[in-house]
Amino acid sequence: MSDLAPPPSGTGCGDCDAGGGWWFHLRRCVECGHVGCCDASPAQHARRHSEQTGHPVATSFEPGEHWFWNYVTESSAPRVPLTPPLSRPEEQPAPGPEGRVPADWESLLH
């Protein structure tokens, strides 16, 4: 890995987009930039990405959040310098994406 973590793969969970799903919050893989949905989201794509690729550390991709998490140790991870953008666009809704979030979304969270 270079001095900076790679740029994010997009502004939303690409796996949810591909399957027509929705997410609660977003996480960004520090090793490759993959943006996936959080553990509270129905599909938990960020954790699945970590398990499938062996990339252990993700960071929040939510505006104003600056923490890092290690999925293997289930604990906080050291911060690393990130290539911008550091979060999804502030105008992008959470949960999202707009138009695909069910009315009862809160009852569907993990």
MOPAC internal coordinates of N, CA, C and O (Angstrom, degrees):
PM7 1SCF
backbone

  N    0.0000 0     0.00 0     0.00 0    0    0    0
  C    1.4506 1     0.00 0     0.00 0    1    0    0
  C    1.5290 1   108.11 1     0.00 0    2    1    0
  O    1.2310 1   120.63 1   -37.45 1    3    2    1
  N    1.3339 1   116.40 1   142.55 1    3    2    1
  C    1.4570 1   120.91 1   178.80 1    5    3    2
  C    1.5249 1   109.54 1   -75.35 1    6    5    3
  O    1.2310 1   120.67 1     7.06 1    7    6    5
  N    1.3236 1   116.32 1  -172.94 1    7    6    5
  C    1.4604 1   121.14 1   179.69 1    9    7    6
  C    1.5249 1   112.01 1   -64.21 1   10    9    7
  O    1.2310 1   120.54 1   149.85 1   11   10    9
  N    1.3231 1   116.58 1   -30.15 1   11   10    9
  C    1.4640 1   121.78 1   178.49 1   13   11   10
  C    1.5179 1   110.11 1  -111.36 1   14   13   11
  O    1.2310 1   121.06 1   -38.52 1   15   14   13
  N    1.3350 1   115.58 1   141.48 1   15   14   13
  C    1.4619 1   119.19 1   173.61 1   17   15   14
  C    1.5286 1   108.22 1   -64.09 1   18   17   15
  O    1.2310 1   119.74 1   -32.93 1   19   18   17
  N    1.3339 1   118.10 1   147.07 1   19   18   17
  C    1.4688 1   121.15 1  -178.93 1   21   19   18
  C    1.5285 1   112.23 1   -58.91 1   22   21   19
  O    1.2310 1   120.38 1   -22.48 1   23   22   21
  N    1.3212 1   116.87 1   157.52 1   23   22   21
  C    1.4661 1   119.54 1   178.37 1   25   23   22
  C    1.5288 1   111.01 1   -63.85 1   26   25   23
  O    1.2310 1   120.53 1   -22.72 1   27   26   25
  N    1.3310 1   116.60 1   157.28 1   27   26   25
  C    1.4628 1   119.49 1   178.45 1   29   27   26
  C    1.5203 1   111.60 1   -65.68 1   30   29   27
  O    1.2310 1   121.36 1   -29.05 1   31   30   29
  N    1.3243 1   115.01 1   150.95 1   31   30   29
  C    1.4669 1   121.13 1  -177.47 1   33   31   30
  C    1.5206 1   112.92 1   -73.52 1   34   33   31
  O    1.2310 1   119.86 1   166.54 1   35   34   33
  N    1.3051 1   117.86 1   -13.46 1   35   34   33
  C    1.4653 1   121.65 1   179.98 1   37   35   34
  C    1.5114 1   109.56 1   174.32 1   38   37   35
  O    1.2310 1   120.57 1    12.51 1   39   38   37
  N    1.3229 1   116.52 1  -167.49 1   39   38   37
  C    1.4630 1   120.86 1  -178.81 1   41   39   38
  C    1.5233 1   112.52 1  -102.12 1   42   41   39
  O    1.2310 1   120.31 1   175.59 1   43   42   41
  N    1.3292 1   117.02 1    -4.41 1   43   42   41
  C    1.4571 1   122.00 1   179.01 1   45   43   42
  C    1.5027 1   110.01 1  -143.80 1   46   45   43
  O    1.2310 1   120.49 1     0.31 1   47   46   45
  N    1.3166 1   116.67 1  -179.69 1   47   46   45
  C    1.4633 1   121.05 1   177.81 1   49   47   46
  C    1.5227 1   109.23 1   -74.25 1   50   49   47
  O    1.2310 1   120.96 1   -70.29 1   51   50   49
  N    1.3183 1   115.77 1   109.71 1   51   50   49
  C    1.4611 1   120.74 1  -179.21 1   53   51   50
  C    1.5112 1   112.54 1   -63.49 1   54   53   51
  O    1.2310 1   120.44 1   147.70 1   55   54   53
  N    1.3373 1   116.76 1   -32.30 1   55   54   53
  C    1.4623 1   120.13 1   179.07 1   57   55   54
  C    1.5286 1   110.61 1   -68.55 1   58   57   55
  O    1.2310 1   120.37 1   138.48 1   59   58   57
  N    1.3346 1   116.90 1   -41.52 1   59   58   57
  C    1.4755 1   119.97 1   175.90 1   61   59   58
  C    1.5252 1   110.06 1   -64.45 1   62   61   59
  O    1.2310 1   120.52 1   137.28 1   63   62   61
  N    1.3315 1   116.61 1   -42.72 1   63   62   61
  C    1.4606 1   120.00 1   178.88 1   65   63   62
  C    1.5250 1   110.89 1   -58.76 1   66   65   63
  O    1.2310 1   120.56 1   135.79 1   67   66   65
  N    1.3270 1   116.53 1   -44.21 1   67   66   65
  C    1.4653 1   120.44 1  -178.18 1   69   67   66
  C    1.5239 1   112.28 1   -63.76 1   70   69   67
  O    1.2310 1   120.77 1   147.58 1   71   70   69
  N    1.3387 1   116.13 1   -32.42 1   71   70   69
  C    1.4635 1   119.98 1  -178.12 1   73   71   70
  C    1.5121 1   114.69 1  -100.31 1   74   73   71
  O    1.2310 1   119.82 1  -175.29 1   75   74   73
  N    1.3284 1   117.96 1     4.71 1   75   74   73
  C    1.4572 1   120.98 1   179.96 1   77   75   74
  C    1.5188 1   113.97 1    75.73 1   78   77   75
  O    1.2310 1   120.25 1  -162.05 1   79   78   77
  N    1.3548 1   117.12 1    17.95 1   79   78   77
  C    1.4555 1   121.30 1  -178.53 1   81   79   78
  C    1.5108 1   113.50 1   -89.65 1   82   81   79
  O    1.2310 1   121.28 1    11.90 1   83   82   81
  N    1.3152 1   115.15 1  -168.10 1   83   82   81
  C    1.4606 1   122.08 1  -179.86 1   85   83   82
  C    1.5169 1   109.20 1  -141.31 1   86   85   83
  O    1.2310 1   120.19 1   -15.29 1   87   86   85
  N    1.3369 1   117.25 1   164.71 1   87   86   85
  C    1.4560 1   122.21 1  -177.71 1   89   87   86
  C    1.5231 1   110.57 1  -133.09 1   90   89   87
  O    1.2310 1   121.84 1   -19.72 1   91   90   89
  N    1.3298 1   114.08 1   160.28 1   91   90   89
  C    1.4588 1   121.43 1   175.46 1   93   91   90
  C    1.5270 1   108.97 1   -91.88 1   94   93   91
  O    1.2310 1   120.43 1   113.81 1   95   94   93
  N    1.3367 1   116.78 1   -66.19 1   95   94   93
  C    1.4626 1   122.37 1   175.99 1   97   95   94
  C    1.5218 1   109.33 1  -129.28 1   98   97   95
  O    1.2310 1   121.08 1   -15.22 1   99   98   97
  N    1.3198 1   115.54 1   164.78 1   99   98   97
  C    1.4589 1   121.09 1  -174.21 1  101   99   98
  C    1.5225 1   112.24 1  -115.05 1  102  101   99
  O    1.2310 1   121.37 1   -31.22 1  103  102  101
  N    1.3392 1   114.98 1   148.78 1  103  102  101
  C    1.4621 1   123.29 1   176.95 1  105  103  102
  C    1.5228 1   108.50 1  -128.99 1  106  105  103
  O    1.2310 1   121.10 1   -30.92 1  107  106  105
  N    1.3305 1   115.51 1   149.08 1  107  106  105
  C    1.4707 1   122.32 1  -177.45 1  109  107  106
  C    1.5190 1   109.42 1  -120.72 1  110  109  107
  O    1.2310 1   119.94 1   -52.83 1  111  110  109
  N    1.3140 1   117.72 1   127.17 1  111  110  109
  C    1.4521 1   123.11 1   177.20 1  113  111  110
  C    1.5291 1   108.62 1   -69.83 1  114  113  111
  O    1.2310 1   120.78 1   -50.96 1  115  114  113
  N    1.3140 1   116.12 1   129.04 1  115  114  113
  C    1.4608 1   121.32 1  -178.59 1  117  115  114
  C    1.5290 1   110.60 1   -72.04 1  118  117  115
  O    1.2310 1   120.08 1   149.58 1  119  118  117
  N    1.3208 1   117.45 1   -30.42 1  119  118  117
  C    1.4610 1   120.34 1  -175.16 1  121  119  118
  C    1.5293 1   113.67 1   -79.07 1  122  121  119
  O    1.2310 1   120.07 1   140.44 1  123  122  121
  N    1.3497 1   117.47 1   -39.56 1  123  122  121
  C    1.4701 1   118.78 1  -175.09 1  125  123  122
  C    1.5298 1   114.49 1  -125.86 1  126  125  123
  O    1.2310 1   119.54 1   170.84 1  127  126  125
  N    1.3321 1   118.49 1    -9.16 1  127  126  125
  C    1.4567 1   121.21 1   178.59 1  129  127  126
  C    1.5227 1   114.84 1    90.28 1  130  129  127
  O    1.2310 1   119.92 1   178.35 1  131  130  129
  N    1.3292 1   117.76 1    -1.65 1  131  130  129
  C    1.4706 1   120.51 1  -179.78 1  133  131  130
  C    1.5258 1   110.54 1   -55.50 1  134  133  131
  O    1.2310 1   120.59 1   -51.19 1  135  134  133
  N    1.3267 1   116.47 1   128.81 1  135  134  133
  C    1.4625 1   121.18 1   175.78 1  137  135  134
  C    1.5265 1   107.64 1  -100.78 1  138  137  135
  O    1.2310 1   121.40 1   -55.95 1  139  138  137
  N    1.3301 1   114.93 1   124.05 1  139  138  137
  C    1.4560 1   121.44 1  -179.95 1  141  139  138
  C    1.5124 1   110.32 1  -134.07 1  142  141  139
  O    1.2310 1   121.13 1   -11.45 1  143  142  141
  N    1.3177 1   115.44 1   168.55 1  143  142  141
  C    1.4639 1   120.46 1  -179.30 1  145  143  142
  C    1.5249 1   111.12 1   -84.23 1  146  145  143
  O    1.2310 1   121.03 1   -25.97 1  147  146  145
  N    1.3238 1   115.63 1   154.03 1  147  146  145
  C    1.4604 1   123.41 1  -173.31 1  149  147  146
  C    1.5261 1   113.32 1   -73.85 1  150  149  147
  O    1.2310 1   121.16 1    -6.10 1  151  150  149
  N    1.3267 1   115.38 1   173.90 1  151  150  149
  C    1.4615 1   121.60 1   179.84 1  153  151  150
  C    1.5198 1   113.45 1   -65.62 1  154  153  151
  O    1.2310 1   119.52 1   156.77 1  155  154  153
  N    1.3178 1   118.52 1   -23.23 1  155  154  153
  C    1.4664 1   120.72 1   176.86 1  157  155  154
  C    1.5291 1   111.16 1   -79.54 1  158  157  155
  O    1.2310 1   120.01 1   160.56 1  159  158  157
  N    1.3176 1   117.59 1   -19.44 1  159  158  157
  C    1.4665 1   122.08 1   179.66 1  161  159  158
  C    1.5254 1   110.49 1   -70.01 1  162  161  159
  O    1.2310 1   120.12 1   -26.43 1  163  162  161
  N    1.3291 1   117.38 1   153.57 1  163  162  161
  C    1.4632 1   119.55 1  -178.26 1  165  163  162
  C    1.5342 1   114.92 1   -55.95 1  166  165  163
  O    1.2310 1   119.70 1   140.40 1  167  166  165
  N    1.3323 1   118.18 1   -39.60 1  167  166  165
  C    1.4687 1   120.01 1  -174.00 1  169  167  166
  C    1.5238 1   114.71 1   -96.37 1  170  169  167
  O    1.2310 1   118.87 1   162.43 1  171  170  169
  N    1.3057 1   119.76 1   -17.57 1  171  170  169
  C    1.4619 1   124.13 1   176.63 1  173  171  170
  C    1.5366 1   112.62 1    51.12 1  174  173  171
  O    1.2310 1   120.62 1  -131.72 1  175  174  173
  N    1.3270 1   116.43 1    48.28 1  175  174  173
  C    1.4577 1   120.96 1  -174.63 1  177  175  174
  C    1.5258 1   114.12 1   -67.65 1  178  177  175
  O    1.2310 1   118.90 1   149.73 1  179  178  177
  N    1.3148 1   119.70 1   -30.27 1  179  178  177
  C    1.4734 1   120.08 1   179.75 1  181  179  178
  C    1.5266 1   110.65 1   -64.43 1  182  181  179
  O    1.2310 1   120.39 1   135.02 1  183  182  181
  N    1.3233 1   116.86 1   -44.98 1  183  182  181
  C    1.4737 1   120.64 1   177.81 1  185  183  182
  C    1.5329 1   110.06 1   -64.50 1  186  185  183
  O    1.2310 1   120.13 1   136.86 1  187  186  185
  N    1.3126 1   117.36 1   -43.14 1  187  186  185
  C    1.4741 1   120.33 1   178.78 1  189  187  186
  C    1.5229 1   111.09 1   -60.20 1  190  189  187
  O    1.2310 1   120.91 1   139.22 1  191  190  189
  N    1.3328 1   115.87 1   -40.78 1  191  190  189
  C    1.4653 1   120.32 1   177.23 1  193  191  190
  C    1.5277 1   109.91 1   -58.92 1  194  193  191
  O    1.2310 1   120.47 1   133.91 1  195  194  193
  N    1.3225 1   116.71 1   -46.09 1  195  194  193
  C    1.4664 1   121.01 1   179.53 1  197  195  194
  C    1.5220 1   110.87 1   -59.58 1  198  197  195
  O    1.2310 1   120.36 1   134.16 1  199  198  197
  N    1.3207 1   116.92 1   -45.84 1  199  198  197
  C    1.4686 1   121.22 1  -178.93 1  201  199  198
  C    1.5281 1   112.13 1   -65.52 1  202  201  199
  O    1.2310 1   120.24 1   140.51 1  203  202  201
  N    1.3213 1   117.15 1   -39.49 1  203  202  201
  C    1.4677 1   121.16 1  -176.61 1  205  203  202
  C    1.5214 1   113.18 1   -77.57 1  206  205  203
  O    1.2310 1   120.00 1   150.79 1  207  206  205
  N    1.3224 1   117.60 1   -29.21 1  207  206  205
  C    1.4700 1   120.23 1  -175.18 1  209  207  206
  C    1.5209 1   113.55 1  -104.38 1  210  209  207
  O    1.2310 1   120.37 1   161.55 1  211  210  209
  N    1.3433 1   116.90 1   -18.45 1  211  210  209
  C    1.4524 1   119.91 1  -173.98 1  213  211  210
  C    1.5159 1   112.85 1    79.76 1  214  213  211
  O    1.2310 1   119.99 1  -167.66 1  215  214  213
  N    1.3198 1   117.62 1    12.34 1  215  214  213
  C    1.4589 1   122.23 1   176.30 1  217  215  214
  C    1.5293 1   106.91 1   -86.04 1  218  217  215
  O    1.2310 1   119.51 1   -73.94 1  219  218  217
  N    1.3229 1   118.53 1   106.06 1  219  218  217
  C    1.4594 1   120.20 1  -169.87 1  221  219  218
  C    1.5225 1   116.94 1   -80.25 1  222  221  219
  O    1.2310 1   119.51 1   153.91 1  223  222  221
  N    1.3305 1   118.54 1   -26.09 1  223  222  221
  C    1.4661 1   119.77 1  -168.95 1  225  223  222
  C    1.5303 1   111.99 1  -111.07 1  226  225  223
  O    1.2310 1   122.00 1   -45.75 1  227  226  225
  N    1.3254 1   113.78 1   134.25 1  227  226  225
  C    1.4660 1   121.86 1   174.82 1  229  227  226
  C    1.5160 1   108.41 1  -129.55 1  230  229  227
  O    1.2310 1   121.37 1   -18.90 1  231  230  229
  N    1.3065 1   114.99 1   161.10 1  231  230  229
  C    1.4583 1   121.51 1   175.47 1  233  231  230
  C    1.5189 1   108.42 1  -126.02 1  234  233  231
  O    1.2310 1   120.86 1   -21.62 1  235  234  233
  N    1.3087 1   115.96 1   158.38 1  235  234  233
  C    1.4535 1   118.99 1   176.12 1  237  235  234
  C    1.5268 1   108.97 1   -63.77 1  238  237  235
  O    1.2310 1   120.91 1   -36.07 1  239  238  237
  N    1.3147 1   115.87 1   143.93 1  239  238  237
  C    1.4621 1   121.49 1   174.95 1  241  239  238
  C    1.5311 1   109.00 1  -115.51 1  242  241  239
  O    1.2310 1   121.61 1  -151.41 1  243  242  241
  N    1.3337 1   114.53 1    28.59 1  243  242  241
  C    1.4592 1   122.10 1   178.88 1  245  243  242
  C    1.5309 1   109.56 1  -102.42 1  246  245  243
  O    1.2310 1   120.20 1   -38.12 1  247  246  245
  N    1.3335 1   117.23 1   141.88 1  247  246  245
  C    1.4677 1   120.14 1   179.20 1  249  247  246
  C    1.5318 1   111.56 1   -56.18 1  250  249  247
  O    1.2310 1   120.85 1   -45.80 1  251  250  249
  N    1.3250 1   115.97 1   134.20 1  251  250  249
  C    1.4506 1   122.16 1   175.98 1  253  251  250
  C    1.5173 1   115.48 1    80.86 1  254  253  251
  O    1.2310 1   119.39 1   177.39 1  255  254  253
  N    1.3275 1   118.76 1    -2.61 1  255  254  253
  C    1.4643 1   121.69 1   178.89 1  257  255  254
  C    1.5214 1   109.19 1  -104.23 1  258  257  255
  O    1.2310 1   120.49 1   -46.62 1  259  258  257
  N    1.3326 1   116.66 1   133.38 1  259  258  257
  C    1.4718 1   120.98 1  -174.30 1  261  259  258
  C    1.5180 1   111.25 1  -135.28 1  262  261  259
  O    1.2310 1   119.71 1  -131.01 1  263  262  261
  N    1.3218 1   118.17 1    48.99 1  263  262  261
  C    1.4615 1   121.39 1  -179.23 1  265  263  262
  C    1.5250 1   110.32 1  -116.01 1  266  265  263
  O    1.2310 1   121.37 1   -19.15 1  267  266  265
  N    1.3245 1   114.99 1   160.85 1  267  266  265
  C    1.4692 1   122.81 1  -179.09 1  269  267  266
  C    1.5183 1   108.04 1  -127.34 1  270  269  267
  O    1.2310 1   120.53 1   -35.45 1  271  270  269
  N    1.3386 1   116.60 1   144.55 1  271  270  269
  C    1.4594 1   121.85 1  -175.79 1  273  271  270
  C    1.5258 1   110.06 1  -133.33 1  274  273  271
  O    1.2310 1   120.89 1   -41.83 1  275  274  273
  N    1.3237 1   115.91 1   138.17 1  275  274  273
  C    1.4569 1   122.01 1   176.31 1  277  275  274
  C    1.5249 1   107.61 1  -103.76 1  278  277  275
  O    1.2310 1   120.37 1   -66.45 1  279  278  277
  N    1.3244 1   116.90 1   113.55 1  279  278  277
  C    1.4664 1   121.84 1  -178.41 1  281  279  278
  C    1.5266 1   112.45 1   -68.87 1  282  281  279
  O    1.2310 1   119.72 1   154.22 1  283  282  281
  N    1.3094 1   118.13 1   -25.78 1  283  282  281
  C    1.4712 1   121.23 1  -178.54 1  285  283  282
  C    1.5280 1   110.15 1   -75.19 1  286  285  283
  O    1.2310 1   120.39 1   132.15 1  287  286  285
  N    1.3269 1   116.85 1   -47.85 1  287  286  285
  C    1.4625 1   120.63 1  -177.93 1  289  287  286
  C    1.5313 1   112.65 1   -89.35 1  290  289  287
  O    1.2310 1   120.55 1   171.06 1  291  290  289
  N    1.3419 1   116.54 1    -8.94 1  291  290  289
  C    1.4671 1   122.00 1  -177.21 1  293  291  290
  C    1.5269 1   110.81 1    54.48 1  294  293  291
  O    1.2310 1   121.44 1  -132.92 1  295  294  293
  N    1.3426 1   114.85 1    47.08 1  295  294  293
  C    1.4592 1   120.08 1  -179.20 1  297  295  294
  C    1.5263 1   110.39 1  -149.27 1  298  297  295
  O    1.2310 1   121.10 1   -12.43 1  299  298  297
  N    1.3138 1   115.50 1   167.57 1  299  298  297
  C    1.4572 1   120.55 1   177.29 1  301  299  298
  C    1.5200 1   110.09 1   -58.38 1  302  301  299
  O    1.2310 1   121.40 1   -30.88 1  303  302  301
  N    1.3248 1   114.92 1   149.12 1  303  302  301
  C    1.4622 1   121.07 1   179.10 1  305  303  302
  C    1.5219 1   108.52 1  -121.53 1  306  305  303
  O    1.2310 1   120.26 1   -24.87 1  307  306  305
  N    1.3324 1   117.11 1   155.13 1  307  306  305
  C    1.4770 1   119.93 1   178.23 1  309  307  306
  C    1.5265 1   111.00 1   -62.40 1  310  309  307
  O    1.2310 1   121.40 1   -33.51 1  311  310  309
  N    1.3096 1   114.92 1   146.49 1  311  310  309
  C    1.4580 1   120.69 1   176.71 1  313  311  310
  C    1.5166 1   109.95 1   -70.20 1  314  313  311
  O    1.2310 1   120.93 1   -33.17 1  315  314  313
  N    1.3140 1   115.84 1   146.83 1  315  314  313
  C    1.4629 1   122.29 1   173.99 1  317  315  314
  C    1.5242 1   107.69 1  -129.80 1  318  317  315
  O    1.2310 1   119.99 1   -26.56 1  319  318  317
  N    1.3334 1   117.62 1   153.44 1  319  318  317
  C    1.4680 1   119.66 1   177.87 1  321  319  318
  C    1.5298 1   110.43 1   -66.80 1  322  321  319
  O    1.2310 1   121.01 1   -43.97 1  323  322  321
  N    1.3167 1   115.67 1   136.03 1  323  322  321
  C    1.4574 1   121.97 1  -177.03 1  325  323  322
  C    1.5235 1   111.58 1  -112.77 1  326  325  323
  O    1.2310 1   120.97 1   -36.29 1  327  326  325
  N    1.3189 1   115.75 1   143.71 1  327  326  325
  C    1.4544 1   121.77 1   169.95 1  329  327  326
  C    1.5232 1   107.74 1   -75.79 1  330  329  327
  O    1.2310 1   119.24 1   -49.31 1  331  330  329
  N    1.3294 1   119.06 1   130.69 1  331  330  329
  C    1.4607 1   120.58 1   178.12 1  333  331  330
  C    1.5288 1   111.55 1   -63.03 1  334  333  331
  O    1.2310 1   120.85 1   -22.26 1  335  334  333
  N    1.3292 1   115.97 1   157.74 1  335  334  333
  C    1.4511 1   129.00 1     1.52 1  337  335  334
  C    1.5315 1   111.55 1   -77.62 1  338  337  335
  O    1.2310 1   121.04 1   -26.30 1  339  338  337
  N    1.3274 1   115.62 1   153.70 1  339  338  337
  C    1.4546 1   121.33 1  -176.81 1  341  339  338
  C    1.5223 1   112.93 1   -88.97 1  342  341  339
  O    1.2310 1   120.36 1   169.39 1  343  342  341
  N    1.3347 1   116.92 1   -10.61 1  343  342  341
  C    1.4658 1   120.28 1  -179.97 1  345  343  342
  C    1.5202 1   109.97 1  -154.57 1  346  345  343
  O    1.2310 1   122.16 1    -9.97 1  347  346  345
  N    1.3267 1   113.47 1   170.03 1  347  346  345
  C    1.4630 1   118.38 1   171.84 1  349  347  346
  C    1.5200 1   107.74 1   -62.98 1  350  349  347
  O    1.2310 1   119.41 1   -19.25 1  351  350  349
  N    1.3337 1   118.73 1   160.75 1  351  350  349
  C    1.4652 1   119.95 1   177.29 1  353  351  350
  C    1.5347 1   110.47 1   -60.74 1  354  353  351
  O    1.2310 1   120.29 1   -42.24 1  355  354  353
  N    1.3184 1   117.05 1   137.76 1  355  354  353
  C    1.4657 1   120.75 1  -178.35 1  357  355  354
  C    1.5165 1   112.61 1   -59.58 1  358  357  355
  O    1.2310 1   120.01 1   149.49 1  359  358  357
  N    1.3223 1   117.59 1   -30.51 1  359  358  357
  C    1.4621 1   120.24 1  -179.19 1  361  359  358
  C    1.5383 1   112.46 1   -77.62 1  362  361  359
  O    1.2310 1   120.30 1   168.90 1  363  362  361
  N    1.3055 1   117.03 1   -11.10 1  363  362  361
  C    1.4722 1   121.38 1   177.90 1  365  363  362
  C    1.5309 1   108.43 1   -77.34 1  366  365  363
  O    1.2310 1   119.51 1   -52.78 1  367  366  365
  N    1.3179 1   118.54 1   127.22 1  367  366  365
  C    1.4667 1   120.19 1  -175.41 1  369  367  366
  C    1.5281 1   113.24 1   -71.26 1  370  369  367
  O    1.2310 1   121.81 1   -26.96 1  371  370  369
  N    1.3132 1   114.15 1   153.04 1  371  370  369
  C    1.4673 1   121.77 1   171.33 1  373  371  370
  C    1.5209 1   106.05 1  -133.14 1  374  373  371
  O    1.2310 1   119.12 1   -59.26 1  375  374  373
  N    1.3088 1   119.29 1   120.74 1  375  374  373
  C    1.4571 1   125.12 1     3.43 1  377  375  374
  C    1.5292 1   111.98 1   -69.30 1  378  377  375
  O    1.2310 1   121.64 1   -13.66 1  379  378  377
  N    1.2973 1   114.47 1   166.34 1  379  378  377
  C    1.4572 1   120.36 1  -177.54 1  381  379  378
  C    1.5115 1   111.07 1  -152.98 1  382  381  379
  O    1.2310 1   120.33 1    -0.74 1  383  382  381
  N    1.2985 1   116.98 1   179.26 1  383  382  381
  C    1.4521 1   126.56 1    -1.98 1  385  383  382
  C    1.5313 1   111.48 1   -80.51 1  386  385  383
  O    1.2310 1   121.75 1   -21.01 1  387  386  385
  N    1.2908 1   114.26 1   158.99 1  387  386  385
  C    1.4537 1   120.58 1   179.59 1  389  387  386
  C    1.5276 1   110.25 1   -54.00 1  390  389  387
  O    1.2310 1   120.76 1   -45.40 1  391  390  389
  N    1.3043 1   116.16 1   134.60 1  391  390  389
  C    1.4585 1   121.25 1   177.97 1  393  391  390
  C    1.5168 1   114.30 1    95.03 1  394  393  391
  O    1.2310 1   119.61 1   166.96 1  395  394  393
  N    1.3443 1   118.34 1   -13.04 1  395  394  393
  C    1.4695 1   120.33 1  -179.89 1  397  395  394
  C    1.5300 1   113.18 1  -117.36 1  398  397  395
  O    1.2310 1   119.97 1   177.31 1  399  398  397
  N    1.3122 1   117.67 1    -2.69 1  399  398  397
  C    1.4597 1   121.04 1  -177.88 1  401  399  398
  C    1.5289 1   108.49 1   -85.48 1  402  401  399
  O    1.2310 1   119.94 1   -58.03 1  403  402  401
  N    1.3328 1   117.71 1   121.97 1  403  402  401
  C    1.4693 1   119.77 1  -179.32 1  405  403  402
  C    1.5334 1   111.49 1   -68.52 1  406  405  403
  O    1.2310 1   120.82 1   -25.16 1  407  406  405
  N    1.3186 1   116.04 1   154.84 1  407  406  405
  C    1.4538 1   121.67 1  -178.95 1  409  407  406
  C    1.5252 1   111.80 1   -59.93 1  410  409  407
  O    1.2310 1   119.86 1   146.96 1  411  410  409
  N    1.3203 1   117.88 1   -33.04 1  411  410  409
  C    1.4739 1   122.14 1  -179.18 1  413  411  410
  C    1.5148 1   112.62 1   -95.70 1  414  413  411
  O    1.2310 1   119.60 1  -149.63 1  415  414  413
  N    1.3283 1   118.37 1    30.37 1  415  414  413
  C    1.4656 1   123.51 1  -172.67 1  417  415  414
  C    1.5245 1   113.01 1   -54.40 1  418  417  415
  O    1.2310 1   119.88 1   142.54 1  419  418  417
  N    1.3327 1   117.83 1   -37.46 1  419  418  417
  C    1.4591 1   119.98 1  -176.67 1  421  419  418
  C    1.5291 1   111.54 1   -62.37 1  422  421  419
  O    1.2310 1   120.14 1   146.21 1  423  422  421
  N    1.3195 1   117.33 1   -33.79 1  423  422  421
  C    1.4797 1   120.23 1  -179.86 1  425  423  422
  C    1.5258 1   111.78 1   -75.99 1  426  425  423
  O    1.2310 1   120.17 1   170.39 1  427  426  425
  N    1.3317 1   117.27 1    -9.61 1  427  426  425
  C    1.4652 1   121.38 1  -177.42 1  429  427  426
  C    1.5358 1   113.18 1   -99.70 1  430  429  427
  O    1.2310 1   120.37 1   178.81 1  431  430  429
  N    1.3454 1   116.89 1    -1.19 1  431  430  429
  C    1.4617 1   120.20 1  -179.67 1  433  431  430
  C    1.5194 1   110.71 1   -75.57 1  434  433  431
  O    1.2310 1   121.25 1   -27.29 1  435  434  433
  N    1.3324 1   115.21 1   152.71 1  435  434  433
  C    1.4736 1   121.27 1   176.53 1  437  435  434
  C    1.4936 1   109.78 1   -85.00 1  438  437  435
  O    1.2310 1   120.10 1   180.00 1  439  438  437

